[in-house]
Amino acid sequence: MKHSRCLNIFVTIISFVLSFQARGQEVHEVGLQGGASTYLGDFNHINILKSPSFYGGAFYRRLLSDYSCIRISAGAGTLSGSSKNRDGFLPSIPPDIEFHQLYFNLDVKYEVNFIPFNPLKAKDDFFSPYLFVGMGCYFYDGTFVPAIPFGAGVKLAASPRLTMGVELQFSKTFYDKLDGYANLTSSKSVFINNDWFVFYGLVVSYRLKLGQKTCPAYL
């Protein structure tokens, strides 16, 4: 029941985004992202550089203005970790726990630029830091895990249509067994106790030639 409800929410949001009419504008982007996937939880509290694994994905951007857009992303990666060399005491834990698990994810995010970004319209609008937040779902070890993705990045126009950038994303889950261990000391603490997915890496996108023709001076 929860799985179908989550799917229905995603379908509704995606249908709403795609229903916008792109009259007179070129507002559609497709892209790829790749980099490292890491985990934060009972065995690793703050070090996002610990036990990195590969993550890759694709996304669609629907540009709303020079300051904002909606982004729909899907991807796959692996999550690795170990209870060895952990900081602090954990009750009822076996001597060693190690995990290396494949996962898939789907999310929808709202992205906001700090400064206007539209290299098709103005040559000066070629760079911007940005923030994003949204909702997502991970399929991990046979379980659908809901999450809240958020993070920041920097984008740079390599050409009027090609955008490159770097990004850091945290995904706060509502699940406490990504590492195979459920912390018994604060089982009622949803925000403190549950585990996190982390992604950092490169993002590349291309603006499609759909809609209004752009002035040749910017092509």
PyMOL commands that set and color helices and strands:
alter all, ss='L'
color gray80, all
select helices_A, chain A and resi 2-18+190-193+216-218
alter helices_A, ss='H'
color red, helices_A
select strands_A, chain A and resi 28-40+53-63+68-82+98-113+127-140+143-157+162-173+196-207
alter strands_A, ss='S'
color yellow, strands_A
deselect
rebuild
show_as cartoon
